[in-house]
């Protein structure tokens, strides 16, 4: 139950971090706390390889992974 309560907060934290660092980013969330999926859409990705796009986003969330606050994430990136 506690895990489900933390999920909406984690979405807000992730969206805030990404949007502060990638100003035109749109974050689309799907799933629940056990099966978490995020799609990030931004024009910043236009000149980047898919691997670099994912690295860019995952680097922003590094401290959440290290702290254990976030332990799994299915990520998709798209060019807007």
VODRENSE-425062 format. One line per field, with one value per residue: chain; x, y, z of N, C-alpha, C, CB in turn. Coordinates in Angstrom, 2 decimals. Glycine has a CB too. Layout:
# residues N
kette: (A; ...)
nX: (X; ...)
nY: (Y; ...)
nZ: (Z; ...)
caX: (X; ...)
caY: (Y; ...)
caZ: (Z; ...)
cX: (X; ...)
cY: (Y; ...)
cZ: (Z; ...)
cbX: (X; ...)
cbY: (Y; ...)
cbZ: (Z; ...)
END
This chain:
# residues 80
kette: (A; A; A; A; A; A; A; A; A; A; A; A; A; A; A; A; A; A; A; A; A; A; A; A; A; A; A; A; A; A; A; A; A; A; A; A; A; A; A; A; A; A; A; A; A; A; A; A; A; A; A; A; A; A; A; A; A; A; A; A; A; A; A; A; A; A; A; A; A; A; A; A; A; A; A; A; A; A; A; A)
nX: (0.82; 1.91; 3.79; 2.19; 1.19; 3.46; 4.02; 2.55; 3.84; 6.49; 6.27; 5.77; 8.19; 10.07; 9.13; 9.48; 12.30; 13.17; 11.90; 13.01; 15.57; 15.41; 13.86; 11.70; 10.57; 8.19; 6.56; 5.33; 3.56; 3.08; 1.59; 2.20; 3.53; 5.06; 5.50; 6.71; 6.60; 8.02; 7.75; 9.61; 9.43; 11.05; 12.57; 15.25; 16.44; 16.87; 19.37; 20.67; 21.81; 19.83; 20.78; 22.27; 20.20; 18.75; 20.74; 21.03; 18.57; 18.51; 20.77; 19.93; 18.26; 19.84; 20.48; 18.09; 17.96; 20.30; 19.68; 17.67; 15.10; 13.97; 13.80; 13.44; 12.84; 11.19; 12.12; 11.39; 12.29; 11.49; 11.60; 10.41)
nY: (-1.20; 1.25; 1.56; 2.11; 4.60; 6.14; 6.21; 8.24; 10.55; 10.03; 10.18; 12.92; 13.96; 12.94; 14.10; 16.82; 17.01; 16.26; 18.18; 20.55; 20.34; 19.72; 21.77; 21.79; 19.33; 16.70; 14.59; 11.37; 9.11; 5.68; 2.69; 1.16; 1.33; -0.99; -1.65; 0.42; 2.87; 5.29; 7.85; 10.17; 13.13; 15.32; 18.09; 18.29; 15.88; 15.52; 15.54; 13.46; 10.11; 7.16; 5.78; 7.82; 9.60; 8.17; 7.90; 10.58; 11.19; 9.22; 9.89; 12.23; 11.20; 9.87; 10.19; 9.44; 6.74; 5.84; 6.34; 4.56; 5.26; 5.18; 2.30; 0.86; 1.40; 1.73; 3.08; 5.29; 7.34; 10.14; 12.21; 15.49)
nZ: (0.00; 0.81; -1.19; -3.43; -2.71; -2.84; -5.52; -7.15; -6.16; -6.92; -9.69; -9.96; -8.96; -10.81; -13.21; -12.61; -12.31; -14.89; -16.55; -15.59; -16.51; -19.19; -20.91; -22.89; -22.60; -22.60; -20.46; -20.31; -18.52; -17.67; -16.44; -13.20; -9.85; -9.79; -12.40; -14.14; -16.61; -18.75; -21.08; -22.77; -24.49; -26.64; -28.34; -28.05; -28.46; -31.15; -32.54; -31.39; -30.72; -30.08; -27.83; -26.57; -26.01; -24.08; -22.11; -21.40; -20.14; -18.10; -16.61; -15.39; -13.48; -11.77; -8.97; -7.75; -8.36; -7.07; -4.39; -4.01; -4.13; -6.60; -8.45; -10.76; -14.22; -17.22; -20.16; -22.81; -25.50; -27.52; -30.43; -30.63)
caX: (0.00; 2.81; 4.41; 1.23; 1.10; 4.69; 4.07; 2.21; 4.90; 7.66; 5.99; 5.96; 9.62; 10.71; 8.72; 10.12; 13.73; 13.35; 11.48; 13.97; 16.81; 15.06; 12.70; 10.54; 10.23; 6.86; 6.68; 4.11; 3.73; 2.16; 1.86; 2.09; 4.82; 5.81; 5.73; 6.75; 7.05; 8.10; 8.10; 10.03; 9.41; 11.71; 13.33; 16.68; 16.91; 16.93; 20.73; 21.27; 21.48; 18.89; 21.54; 22.57; 18.93; 18.46; 21.77; 20.72; 17.46; 18.88; 21.74; 19.15; 17.59; 20.87; 20.40; 16.91; 18.35; 21.29; 19.02; 16.70; 13.76; 13.55; 14.61; 13.26; 12.17; 11.19; 12.23; 11.32; 12.46; 11.02; 11.88; 9.16)
caY: (0.00; 2.40; 1.66; 2.75; 6.01; 6.80; 6.27; 9.58; 11.48; 9.75; 10.74; 14.37; 14.21; 12.66; 15.12; 18.09; 16.92; 16.24; 19.46; 21.59; 20.14; 19.66; 22.67; 21.49; 17.92; 16.23; 13.29; 10.57; 7.98; 4.57; 1.60; 1.42; 1.35; -2.22; -1.75; 1.86; 3.22; 6.72; 8.31; 11.57; 13.70; 16.61; 18.45; 18.17; 14.56; 15.47; 15.27; 12.45; 8.70; 6.64; 5.49; 9.10; 10.12; 7.45; 8.29; 11.95; 11.12; 8.40; 10.67; 13.17; 10.47; 9.09; 10.22; 8.67; 5.33; 5.57; 6.36; 3.47; 5.84; 4.66; 1.10; 0.32; 2.34; 1.43; 4.41; 5.50; 8.75; 10.50; 13.58; 16.24)
caZ: (0.00; 0.87; -2.51; -4.32; -2.33; -3.25; -6.97; -7.69; -5.78; -7.74; -11.01; -9.85; -8.80; -12.09; -14.18; -12.22; -12.63; -16.34; -17.14; -15.20; -17.26; -20.61; -20.81; -23.73; -22.42; -22.21; -19.81; -20.37; -17.61; -17.83; -15.53; -11.77; -9.15; -10.07; -13.84; -14.41; -17.96; -18.99; -22.42; -22.74; -25.84; -26.65; -29.54; -27.72; -28.90; -32.61; -33.03; -30.51; -30.95; -29.10; -26.62; -25.92; -25.49; -22.83; -21.14; -20.96; -19.18; -16.94; -15.82; -14.59; -12.41; -11.10; -7.50; -7.33; -8.44; -6.02; -3.08; -3.93; -4.28; -7.90; -8.65; -12.11; -15.12; -18.64; -20.75; -24.26; -25.83; -28.86; -30.89; -30.87)
cX: (0.87; 3.46; 3.47; 1.08; 2.32; 4.74; 3.68; 3.28; 6.13; 7.46; 6.23; 7.44; 10.35; 10.39; 9.39; 11.59; 13.94; 13.01; 12.38; 15.23; 16.62; 13.76; 11.50; 10.06; 8.76; 7.06; 5.33; 4.37; 2.67; 2.53; 1.66; 3.48; 5.68; 6.19; 5.67; 7.33; 6.98; 8.49; 8.43; 10.14; 10.05; 12.44; 14.84; 17.28; 17.19; 18.30; 21.41; 20.89; 20.51; 19.59; 21.85; 21.32; 18.63; 19.47; 21.47; 19.63; 17.87; 19.89; 21.01; 18.53; 18.56; 20.74; 19.18; 17.20; 19.32; 20.66; 18.05; 15.26; 13.13; 14.43; 14.46; 12.47; 12.30; 11.11; 12.13; 11.51; 12.03; 11.39; 10.54; 9.30)
cY: (1.27; 2.64; 2.40; 4.23; 6.79; 7.02; 7.64; 10.62; 11.28; 10.29; 12.25; 14.73; 14.03; 13.74; 16.46; 18.08; 17.01; 17.60; 20.62; 21.53; 20.04; 20.45; 22.33; 20.05; 17.73; 14.83; 12.59; 9.32; 6.93; 3.50; 2.00; 1.31; 0.12; -2.35; -0.34; 2.13; 4.73; 6.96; 9.79; 12.05; 15.08; 16.83; 18.32; 16.87; 14.48; 15.08; 14.15; 11.04; 8.26; 6.35; 6.78; 9.76; 9.48; 7.80; 9.66; 11.93; 10.36; 9.12; 11.66; 12.49; 9.64; 9.06; 9.46; 7.17; 4.98; 5.50; 5.20; 3.96; 5.35; 3.44; 0.49; 1.32; 1.85; 2.78; 4.35; 6.99; 8.96; 11.94; 14.26; 17.09)
cZ: (0.00; -0.49; -3.49; -3.99; -2.81; -4.76; -7.53; -7.35; -6.65; -9.15; -11.00; -9.75; -10.13; -13.11; -13.88; -12.62; -14.14; -16.95; -16.75; -16.04; -18.77; -20.75; -21.70; -23.60; -22.05; -21.66; -19.82; -19.54; -17.87; -16.81; -14.08; -11.15; -9.44; -11.53; -14.41; -15.79; -18.14; -20.43; -22.28; -24.19; -25.78; -27.97; -29.29; -28.26; -30.40; -33.15; -32.25; -30.94; -29.85; -27.77; -25.86; -25.35; -24.13; -21.75; -20.55; -19.88; -17.93; -16.04; -14.90; -13.37; -11.57; -9.58; -6.98; -7.38; -7.31; -4.64; -2.91; -4.06; -5.59; -8.18; -10.03; -12.95; -16.55; -19.35; -22.28; -24.48; -27.28; -29.16; -31.14; -32.11)
cbX: (-0.93; 3.88; 4.76; -0.14; 0.97; 5.90; 3.17; 0.86; 5.25; 7.96; 4.53; 5.21; 10.22; 10.28; 7.20; 9.98; 14.32; 12.49; 10.05; 14.32; 17.49; 14.90; 13.14; 10.88; 11.11; 5.83; 7.21; 3.71; 3.68; 2.19; 3.24; 1.10; 4.60; 4.99; 4.67; 7.55; 6.20; 9.10; 6.92; 11.40; 7.96; 12.70; 12.99; 16.89; 15.89; 16.53; 21.57; 20.84; 22.78; 18.20; 22.86; 23.25; 17.77; 18.47; 23.16; 20.27; 16.23; 19.47; 22.73; 18.06; 16.52; 22.22; 20.36; 15.71; 19.00; 22.37; 18.28; 16.86; 13.83; 13.68; 14.25; 12.53; 12.75; 9.99; 13.54; 9.95; 13.94; 9.49; 12.77; 8.79)
cbY: (0.00; 2.18; 0.27; 2.05; 6.14; 6.00; 5.21; 10.04; 11.30; 8.24; 10.43; 14.92; 13.27; 11.29; 15.29; 18.32; 15.60; 15.15; 19.77; 21.46; 18.91; 18.15; 24.02; 21.77; 17.30; 16.26; 13.44; 10.22; 8.45; 4.00; 1.09; 0.44; 1.47; -3.44; -2.69; 2.58; 2.49; 7.40; 8.07; 11.75; 13.78; 16.72; 19.87; 18.26; 13.52; 16.81; 16.52; 12.69; 7.80; 5.37; 4.75; 10.04; 9.86; 5.94; 8.29; 12.83; 10.46; 7.05; 11.42; 13.80; 9.56; 9.63; 11.67; 9.02; 5.03; 6.64; 7.67; 2.73; 7.40; 5.75; 0.08; -1.07; 3.75; 0.46; 5.06; 4.98; 9.20; 10.29; 13.60; 17.12)
cbZ: (1.21; 1.93; -3.06; -4.23; -0.81; -2.80; -7.56; -7.15; -4.29; -7.78; -11.44; -8.63; -7.73; -12.63; -14.18; -10.70; -12.09; -16.98; -16.73; -13.71; -16.77; -21.13; -21.13; -25.18; -21.36; -23.41; -18.36; -21.86; -16.14; -19.29; -15.72; -11.10; -7.66; -9.65; -14.54; -13.33; -19.04; -18.03; -23.47; -21.98; -26.40; -25.48; -29.98; -26.20; -28.53; -33.18; -32.96; -29.06; -30.94; -29.62; -26.96; -26.91; -26.48; -23.08; -21.79; -22.16; -19.84; -17.41; -16.75; -15.44; -13.00; -11.47; -7.01; -8.23; -9.81; -6.02; -2.89; -2.64; -4.26; -9.05; -7.63; -12.07; -14.98; -19.05; -20.34; -24.89; -25.62; -28.99; -32.20; -29.67)
END
